[in-house]
Amino acid sequence: MSQTDRQRPDPDGPLLTQRAAIVFLLAALAGIGATVLAALAGNVWPVAVSVGSGTAATAVLFFKQIIG
């Protein structure tokens, strides 16, 4: 396939699909919630942020599977 045969994506199109936006939004909310709960449980902020980050990463995989 030559370079001239390739079609370029629409430059005015969305950056994310609606599904991807929902997945990332839910993952962010889960991560923020886990961070707040870990901080309220008495953990120091670096630990709480680490917990929230791990939760957000796992939530992306989870919501990607169930929203389909």
C-alpha positions as CSV (number, residue, x, y, z in Angstrom):
1,M,0.0,0.0,0.0
2,S,1.5,3.3,-1.0
3,Q,1.5,6.5,1.0
4,T,-1.1,8.1,-1.3
5,D,-3.7,5.3,-0.7
6,R,-3.9,6.0,3.1
7,Q,-6.8,8.0,4.3
8,R,-6.2,10.6,7.0
9,P,-8.7,10.8,9.9
10,D,-11.1,13.7,10.0
11,P,-9.2,16.6,11.7
12,D,-12.4,17.9,13.2
13,G,-13.5,14.6,14.7
14,P,-13.5,13.9,18.4
15,L,-10.3,13.1,20.3
16,L,-12.0,10.3,22.3
17,T,-15.0,8.2,21.6
18,Q,-17.9,8.4,24.0
19,R,-17.1,4.9,25.3
20,A,-13.5,5.9,26.1
21,A,-14.5,9.1,27.8
22,I,-17.0,7.2,30.0
23,V,-14.3,4.6,30.9
24,F,-11.8,7.3,31.8
25,L,-14.3,9.3,33.8
26,L,-15.4,6.3,35.8
27,A,-11.8,5.3,36.4
28,A,-10.9,8.8,37.6
29,L,-13.9,8.9,40.0
30,A,-12.9,5.5,41.4
31,G,-9.3,6.6,41.8
32,I,-10.3,9.8,43.5
33,G,-12.7,7.9,45.8
34,A,-10.0,5.4,46.8
35,T,-7.5,8.2,47.4
36,V,-9.9,10.0,49.7
37,L,-10.8,6.9,51.6
38,A,-7.2,5.9,52.0
39,A,-6.3,9.4,53.3
40,L,-9.3,9.3,55.7
41,A,-8.1,5.9,57.0
42,G,-5.0,7.6,58.3
43,N,-2.5,6.9,55.5
44,V,0.0,9.6,54.5
45,W,-0.7,11.3,51.2
46,P,1.9,9.5,49.1
47,V,0.5,6.2,50.1
48,A,-3.1,7.4,49.5
49,V,-2.2,8.6,46.0
50,S,-0.5,5.3,45.2
51,V,-3.6,3.5,46.3
52,G,-5.8,5.8,44.1
53,S,-3.5,5.4,41.1
54,G,-3.6,1.6,41.3
55,T,-7.3,1.7,41.7
56,A,-7.7,4.0,38.6
57,A,-5.5,1.7,36.5
58,T,-7.5,-1.4,37.5
59,A,-10.8,0.5,37.0
60,V,-9.8,1.3,33.4
61,L,-9.4,-2.4,32.7
62,F,-12.6,-3.3,34.6
63,F,-14.9,-0.6,32.9
64,K,-13.4,-1.4,29.5
65,Q,-14.6,-4.9,29.9
66,I,-18.1,-4.2,31.2
67,I,-19.0,-1.2,29.0
68,G,-19.2,-2.7,25.6
